[in-house]
């Protein structure tokens, strides 16, 4: 098993502030593990969350349709 990430490590990994991460944990926007009073994260869970929240790029043909419909 891999090492669990701390709040500091997880916020740095995600590129967000600890305050934002605390808010997301409070709102249960992403999974976490309670170790006593500590909150920890599995990196693979964070990676899965990132994948689930990645906005896919449009295809080139779709962009052409959007541009031509504006005129």
N, C-alpha and C positions, 0 to 999 in steps of 0.2 A: 504494500500500500504506500502511496505517495504521502509526503508531508502535507498536512492541512495548512492552508494559508490563514494568516491573521487578518484582521480588519485593515491594518496598514498595508500588508502585502497585496490583499485583494483590491483595495482601492487603487494602488499603484498599477497593478496588473490591468485593471479596467480603464485606467486613465481618468478616474473621477476622484472627487474629494471624499474624505472619510465621512463628512457630514451627509453627502449625497448617499453614500453606501449605507449609513445608519438609517436614513429615511427609507431606502429600498428594503432593508431588512425589516424595519417596522411595518411597512406596507406589504411585506412578503412578496415582493416583486421578483426575487430570485431565491434559490434554495440556500440554506445554510445549516450548520451543525452547531448545536449547543454542547459545549464541554463545560459543565458546571455553569458558571456565569459568563464564560467566554463564548464568543461567536467565531466560528471557523468556517472555512470554505474549501471544497475540493476544487482543484483547478479544472478538472474535466467537467464539473458542473457549470463553472463559469464559462468554459469554452462552449458548452452546449447552449447556454443562455445567449451568448454572443451570436452563435449560428442561428438561433431562433429569431433574433431581433435584427438580423442583417437584411437590409433593404436591397433587393436584387436590382441590378442595372437593367434598363430597357434594352431591347435588341435594336440594332441600327434601323431595321425596317419599321419598327414601331415608332421610332423618333421621326422618321420621314413622314409617316401618316399624321403624327401630331403637328408637325410644322406645316404641312400642306393644308390641314383643316383650319389653321388659324387665318388663312388668307381668303 
